[in-house]
Amino acid sequence: MNLDNFKNVWQQQNSDTVAAIKINQTMLTEMKVNKQVKELSNMRWARIIESAAFFYIIVLLWQYIAKDFSVSAAMISALVLNIFAIVGLAGNIGQIVLISKIDYAKPISELQKDIYQVCSHKLQITKLLLMSVPFYLAYVFIGFDVFWGVDLFQHLVPHMIWFYSISSILLLVVTVSVLAKIHYNNIATSWVKNTIQFIVGERLVSMAQFINNLESTDS
């Protein structure tokens, strides 16, 4: 084999290798996208079930309010929890709409943005719902009224009212501070990743990591 033939064979093999690499990269990308399609489909069904649950809670709370509309701790608690339930229902419906609008035939960079929007929206709604934690007394007041017919607030002595009020304010400050740190862009931080995985699930974590990997590849 002369030098020219050797060069031609080498160039042909090099072209075949480059083509094979491109094909493998394309197949890998398609596999990742197909996985995300399945994950988003599962997420959509989860949001549908959650929407039904929130709707049921809203109906029950309005029935409770309409039964005896009076100014009491239990009634105010029902109104507060109803607001959070409505937020949850609206957020889940928004999630279903966002997922349904995703076009998987789009280029990977545009698909990445759509998945980011879904992930970001889900995380924001979850954080809004967690803002109900400082209002933990609302659950207590309603529970006492529903199960035992007792207006607990009327039986609280002044120093207990101050204690619960201050504890709620402190819990609100802590909750706001922690939730401000929880963002999928901070997924590399161990406690953020574990927290998101605990409160939202592995689907959002895997999607966030998928997006971050794509961003690092594009850059």
DANOR-V812963 format. One record per residue. N is the residue number from 1. SS is DSSP state (2 for helix, 1 for strand, 0 for the rest). BURIAL is + if it has 16 or more other ideal C-beta (glycine too) atoms within 10 Angstrom, else -. Layout:
{{N SS BURIAL} {N SS BURIAL}}
This chain:
{{1 0 -} {2 0 -} {3 2 -} {4 2 -} {5 2 -} {6 2 -} {7 2 -} {8 2 -} {9 2 -} {10 2 -} {11 2 -} {12 2 -} {13 2 -} {14 2 -} {15 2 -} {16 2 -} {17 2 -} {18 2 -} {19 2 -} {20 2 -} {21 2 -} {22 2 -} {23 2 -} {24 2 -} {25 2 -} {26 2 -} {27 2 -} {28 2 -} {29 2 -} {30 2 -} {31 2 -} {32 2 -} {33 2 +} {34 2 -} {35 2 -} {36 2 +} {37 2 -} {38 2 -} {39 2 +} {40 2 +} {41 2 -} {42 2 -} {43 2 +} {44 2 +} {45 2 -} {46 2 +} {47 2 +} {48 2 -} {49 2 -} {50 2 +} {51 2 +} {52 2 -} {53 2 -} {54 2 +} {55 2 +} {56 2 -} {57 2 +} {58 2 +} {59 2 -} {60 2 -} {61 2 +} {62 2 -} {63 2 -} {64 2 +} {65 2 +} {66 2 -} {67 2 -} {68 0 -} {69 0 -} {70 0 -} {71 0 -} {72 0 -} {73 2 +} {74 2 +} {75 2 +} {76 2 -} {77 2 +} {78 2 +} {79 2 -} {80 2 +} {81 2 +} {82 2 +} {83 2 -} {84 2 +} {85 2 +} {86 2 -} {87 2 +} {88 2 +} {89 2 +} {90 2 -} {91 2 +} {92 2 +} {93 2 +} {94 2 +} {95 2 +} {96 2 +} {97 2 -} {98 2 +} {99 2 +} {100 2 -} {101 0 -} {102 0 +} {103 0 -} {104 0 -} {105 0 -} {106 0 -} {107 0 -} {108 2 -} {109 2 -} {110 2 -} {111 2 +} {112 2 +} {113 2 -} {114 2 +} {115 2 +} {116 2 +} {117 2 -} {118 2 +} {119 2 +} {120 2 +} {121 2 +} {122 2 +} {123 2 +} {124 2 -} {125 2 +} {126 2 +} {127 2 +} {128 2 -} {129 2 +} {130 2 +} {131 0 -} {132 0 +} {133 2 -} {134 2 +} {135 2 +} {136 2 -} {137 2 +} {138 2 +} {139 2 -} {140 2 +} {141 2 +} {142 2 +} {143 2 -} {144 2 +} {145 2 +} {146 2 -} {147 2 -} {148 2 -} {149 0 -} {150 0 -} {151 0 -} {152 2 +} {153 2 +} {154 2 -} {155 2 -} {156 0 -} {157 0 -} {158 2 -} {159 2 -} {160 2 -} {161 2 -} {162 2 -} {163 2 -} {164 2 -} {165 2 -} {166 2 -} {167 2 -} {168 2 +} {169 2 -} {170 2 -} {171 2 -} {172 2 -} {173 2 -} {174 2 -} {175 2 +} {176 2 -} {177 2 -} {178 2 -} {179 2 +} {180 2 -} {181 2 -} {182 0 +} {183 0 +} {184 2 +} {185 2 -} {186 2 -} {187 0 +} {188 0 -} {189 0 -} {190 2 -} {191 2 -} {192 2 +} {193 2 +} {194 2 -} {195 2 +} {196 2 +} {197 2 +} {198 2 -} {199 2 -} {200 0 +} {201 0 +} {202 2 -} {203 2 +} {204 2 +} {205 2 +} {206 2 -} {207 2 +} {208 2 +} {209 2 -} {210 2 +} {211 2 +} {212 2 +} {213 2 -} {214 2 +} {215 2 -} {216 2 -} {217 2 -} {218 2 -} {219 0 -}}
